[in-house]
Amino acid sequence: METSNGTLYERLGGIKGITVIVDDIVEAHMSNPDVKARFLPLKDDPKHFAEVRQHLINFLAAGSGGPEQYTGKDMVSAHRGMNISEGEYMKVIDDILYALDKNKIDDQARKDVLAIAYSLKDQMIRV
């Protein structure tokens, strides 16, 4: 997604900015009473946690136009069997918006990230 202000990747701060945003999203998930039960177990397995974190960083970086490669599972495979509800999905979106606001991401970039998230919704809910 390109605008006169550069790619979405650039507007998110490149890999450094995206890493901070992902860390803020994960931290918000860990303390969000509606979804933390799904994320807190990651803290018990630091190796898996690091892997999931890196997949999230690469996913957002690659999906926003960066040079990074995402090598993780497709969205359906990654979320299969989790039975994620619409409400949980919306709480995760709230956490993403919180992280974008915390990092002072401009309104158009926020909309672009939300468009990506919403385009993946059917690949995550109740699969």
MODELLER restraints for C-alpha pairs under 7 A, 6 or more apart:
rsr = mdl.restraints
at = mdl.atoms
rsr.add(forms.Gaussian(group=physical.xy_distance, feature=features.Distance(at['CA:1:A'], at['CA:7:A']), mean=5.62, stdev=0.5))
rsr.add(forms.Gaussian(group=physical.xy_distance, feature=features.Distance(at['CA:1:A'], at['CA:8:A']), mean=5.66, stdev=0.5))
rsr.add(forms.Gaussian(group=physical.xy_distance, feature=features.Distance(at['CA:1:A'], at['CA:64:A']), mean=6.79, stdev=0.5))
rsr.add(forms.Gaussian(group=physical.xy_distance, feature=features.Distance(at['CA:1:A'], at['CA:65:A']), mean=6.95, stdev=0.5))
rsr.add(forms.Gaussian(group=physical.xy_distance, feature=features.Distance(at['CA:2:A'], at['CA:8:A']), mean=6.41, stdev=0.5))
rsr.add(forms.Gaussian(group=physical.xy_distance, feature=features.Distance(at['CA:7:A'], at['CA:65:A']), mean=6.44, stdev=0.5))
rsr.add(forms.Gaussian(group=physical.xy_distance, feature=features.Distance(at['CA:8:A'], at['CA:64:A']), mean=5.16, stdev=0.5))
rsr.add(forms.Gaussian(group=physical.xy_distance, feature=features.Distance(at['CA:8:A'], at['CA:65:A']), mean=6.53, stdev=0.5))
rsr.add(forms.Gaussian(group=physical.xy_distance, feature=features.Distance(at['CA:8:A'], at['CA:109:A']), mean=6.16, stdev=0.5))
rsr.add(forms.Gaussian(group=physical.xy_distance, feature=features.Distance(at['CA:9:A'], at['CA:61:A']), mean=6.27, stdev=0.5))
rsr.add(forms.Gaussian(group=physical.xy_distance, feature=features.Distance(at['CA:9:A'], at['CA:64:A']), mean=4.71, stdev=0.5))
rsr.add(forms.Gaussian(group=physical.xy_distance, feature=features.Distance(at['CA:9:A'], at['CA:65:A']), mean=5.34, stdev=0.5))
rsr.add(forms.Gaussian(group=physical.xy_distance, feature=features.Distance(at['CA:9:A'], at['CA:66:A']), mean=5.50, stdev=0.5))
rsr.add(forms.Gaussian(group=physical.xy_distance, feature=features.Distance(at['CA:11:A'], at['CA:109:A']), mean=6.59, stdev=0.5))
rsr.add(forms.Gaussian(group=physical.xy_distance, feature=features.Distance(at['CA:12:A'], at['CA:18:A']), mean=6.03, stdev=0.5))
rsr.add(forms.Gaussian(group=physical.xy_distance, feature=features.Distance(at['CA:12:A'], at['CA:105:A']), mean=6.53, stdev=0.5))
rsr.add(forms.Gaussian(group=physical.xy_distance, feature=features.Distance(at['CA:15:A'], at['CA:61:A']), mean=6.54, stdev=0.5))
rsr.add(forms.Gaussian(group=physical.xy_distance, feature=features.Distance(at['CA:18:A'], at['CA:57:A']), mean=6.46, stdev=0.5))
rsr.add(forms.Gaussian(group=physical.xy_distance, feature=features.Distance(at['CA:18:A'], at['CA:61:A']), mean=6.69, stdev=0.5))
rsr.add(forms.Gaussian(group=physical.xy_distance, feature=features.Distance(at['CA:19:A'], at['CA:57:A']), mean=5.83, stdev=0.5))
rsr.add(forms.Gaussian(group=physical.xy_distance, feature=features.Distance(at['CA:21:A'], at['CA:99:A']), mean=5.69, stdev=0.5))
rsr.add(forms.Gaussian(group=physical.xy_distance, feature=features.Distance(at['CA:21:A'], at['CA:100:A']), mean=6.60, stdev=0.5))
rsr.add(forms.Gaussian(group=physical.xy_distance, feature=features.Distance(at['CA:21:A'], at['CA:103:A']), mean=6.91, stdev=0.5))
rsr.add(forms.Gaussian(group=physical.xy_distance, feature=features.Distance(at['CA:22:A'], at['CA:56:A']), mean=6.85, stdev=0.5))
rsr.add(forms.Gaussian(group=physical.xy_distance, feature=features.Distance(at['CA:22:A'], at['CA:57:A']), mean=6.18, stdev=0.5))
rsr.add(forms.Gaussian(group=physical.xy_distance, feature=features.Distance(at['CA:24:A'], at['CA:99:A']), mean=5.40, stdev=0.5))
rsr.add(forms.Gaussian(group=physical.xy_distance, feature=features.Distance(at['CA:25:A'], at['CA:95:A']), mean=5.75, stdev=0.5))
rsr.add(forms.Gaussian(group=physical.xy_distance, feature=features.Distance(at['CA:25:A'], at['CA:96:A']), mean=5.56, stdev=0.5))
rsr.add(forms.Gaussian(group=physical.xy_distance, feature=features.Distance(at['CA:25:A'], at['CA:99:A']), mean=5.52, stdev=0.5))
rsr.add(forms.Gaussian(group=physical.xy_distance, feature=features.Distance(at['CA:28:A'], at['CA:95:A']), mean=5.69, stdev=0.5))
rsr.add(forms.Gaussian(group=physical.xy_distance, feature=features.Distance(at['CA:29:A'], at['CA:35:A']), mean=6.23, stdev=0.5))
rsr.add(forms.Gaussian(group=physical.xy_distance, feature=features.Distance(at['CA:29:A'], at['CA:36:A']), mean=5.53, stdev=0.5))
rsr.add(forms.Gaussian(group=physical.xy_distance, feature=features.Distance(at['CA:29:A'], at['CA:39:A']), mean=6.62, stdev=0.5))
rsr.add(forms.Gaussian(group=physical.xy_distance, feature=features.Distance(at['CA:29:A'], at['CA:92:A']), mean=6.88, stdev=0.5))
rsr.add(forms.Gaussian(group=physical.xy_distance, feature=features.Distance(at['CA:29:A'], at['CA:95:A']), mean=6.51, stdev=0.5))
rsr.add(forms.Gaussian(group=physical.xy_distance, feature=features.Distance(at['CA:30:A'], at['CA:36:A']), mean=4.63, stdev=0.5))
rsr.add(forms.Gaussian(group=physical.xy_distance, feature=features.Distance(at['CA:30:A'], at['CA:39:A']), mean=5.71, stdev=0.5))
rsr.add(forms.Gaussian(group=physical.xy_distance, feature=features.Distance(at['CA:30:A'], at['CA:40:A']), mean=5.68, stdev=0.5))
rsr.add(forms.Gaussian(group=physical.xy_distance, feature=features.Distance(at['CA:34:A'], at['CA:88:A']), mean=6.53, stdev=0.5))
rsr.add(forms.Gaussian(group=physical.xy_distance, feature=features.Distance(at['CA:34:A'], at['CA:91:A']), mean=6.95, stdev=0.5))
rsr.add(forms.Gaussian(group=physical.xy_distance, feature=features.Distance(at['CA:35:A'], at['CA:88:A']), mean=6.24, stdev=0.5))
rsr.add(forms.Gaussian(group=physical.xy_distance, feature=features.Distance(at['CA:42:A'], at['CA:48:A']), mean=6.71, stdev=0.5))
rsr.add(forms.Gaussian(group=physical.xy_distance, feature=features.Distance(at['CA:42:A'], at['CA:49:A']), mean=5.05, stdev=0.5))
rsr.add(forms.Gaussian(group=physical.xy_distance, feature=features.Distance(at['CA:43:A'], at['CA:49:A']), mean=6.46, stdev=0.5))
rsr.add(forms.Gaussian(group=physical.xy_distance, feature=features.Distance(at['CA:55:A'], at['CA:70:A']), mean=6.57, stdev=0.5))
rsr.add(forms.Gaussian(group=physical.xy_distance, feature=features.Distance(at['CA:55:A'], at['CA:72:A']), mean=5.99, stdev=0.5))
rsr.add(forms.Gaussian(group=physical.xy_distance, feature=features.Distance(at['CA:58:A'], at['CA:68:A']), mean=5.82, stdev=0.5))
rsr.add(forms.Gaussian(group=physical.xy_distance, feature=features.Distance(at['CA:58:A'], at['CA:69:A']), mean=6.11, stdev=0.5))
rsr.add(forms.Gaussian(group=physical.xy_distance, feature=features.Distance(at['CA:58:A'], at['CA:70:A']), mean=5.09, stdev=0.5))
rsr.add(forms.Gaussian(group=physical.xy_distance, feature=features.Distance(at['CA:59:A'], at['CA:70:A']), mean=5.17, stdev=0.5))
rsr.add(forms.Gaussian(group=physical.xy_distance, feature=features.Distance(at['CA:61:A'], at['CA:68:A']), mean=6.06, stdev=0.5))
rsr.add(forms.Gaussian(group=physical.xy_distance, feature=features.Distance(at['CA:62:A'], at['CA:68:A']), mean=5.22, stdev=0.5))
rsr.add(forms.Gaussian(group=physical.xy_distance, feature=features.Distance(at['CA:62:A'], at['CA:69:A']), mean=5.81, stdev=0.5))
rsr.add(forms.Gaussian(group=physical.xy_distance, feature=features.Distance(at['CA:62:A'], at['CA:70:A']), mean=6.32, stdev=0.5))
rsr.add(forms.Gaussian(group=physical.xy_distance, feature=features.Distance(at['CA:75:A'], at['CA:123:A']), mean=5.68, stdev=0.5))
rsr.add(forms.Gaussian(group=physical.xy_distance, feature=features.Distance(at['CA:75:A'], at['CA:124:A']), mean=6.37, stdev=0.5))
rsr.add(forms.Gaussian(group=physical.xy_distance, feature=features.Distance(at['CA:76:A'], at['CA:123:A']), mean=4.96, stdev=0.5))
rsr.add(forms.Gaussian(group=physical.xy_distance, feature=features.Distance(at['CA:76:A'], at['CA:124:A']), mean=6.02, stdev=0.5))
rsr.add(forms.Gaussian(group=physical.xy_distance, feature=features.Distance(at['CA:76:A'], at['CA:127:A']), mean=6.54, stdev=0.5))
rsr.add(forms.Gaussian(group=physical.xy_distance, feature=features.Distance(at['CA:79:A'], at['CA:124:A']), mean=5.57, stdev=0.5))
rsr.add(forms.Gaussian(group=physical.xy_distance, feature=features.Distance(at['CA:79:A'], at['CA:127:A']), mean=6.61, stdev=0.5))
rsr.add(forms.Gaussian(group=physical.xy_distance, feature=features.Distance(at['CA:80:A'], at['CA:127:A']), mean=4.92, stdev=0.5))
rsr.add(forms.Gaussian(group=physical.xy_distance, feature=features.Distance(at['CA:81:A'], at['CA:127:A']), mean=6.20, stdev=0.5))
rsr.add(forms.Gaussian(group=physical.xy_distance, feature=features.Distance(at['CA:83:A'], at['CA:125:A']), mean=6.57, stdev=0.5))
rsr.add(forms.Gaussian(group=physical.xy_distance, feature=features.Distance(at['CA:83:A'], at['CA:126:A']), mean=4.30, stdev=0.5))
rsr.add(forms.Gaussian(group=physical.xy_distance, feature=features.Distance(at['CA:83:A'], at['CA:127:A']), mean=6.11, stdev=0.5))
rsr.add(forms.Gaussian(group=physical.xy_distance, feature=features.Distance(at['CA:84:A'], at['CA:124:A']), mean=6.79, stdev=0.5))
rsr.add(forms.Gaussian(group=physical.xy_distance, feature=features.Distance(at['CA:84:A'], at['CA:125:A']), mean=4.91, stdev=0.5))
rsr.add(forms.Gaussian(group=physical.xy_distance, feature=features.Distance(at['CA:84:A'], at['CA:126:A']), mean=5.18, stdev=0.5))
rsr.add(forms.Gaussian(group=physical.xy_distance, feature=features.Distance(at['CA:85:A'], at['CA:125:A']), mean=5.80, stdev=0.5))
rsr.add(forms.Gaussian(group=physical.xy_distance, feature=features.Distance(at['CA:85:A'], at['CA:126:A']), mean=6.32, stdev=0.5))
rsr.add(forms.Gaussian(group=physical.xy_distance, feature=features.Distance(at['CA:86:A'], at['CA:125:A']), mean=6.44, stdev=0.5))
rsr.add(forms.Gaussian(group=physical.xy_distance, feature=features.Distance(at['CA:100:A'], at['CA:110:A']), mean=6.68, stdev=0.5))
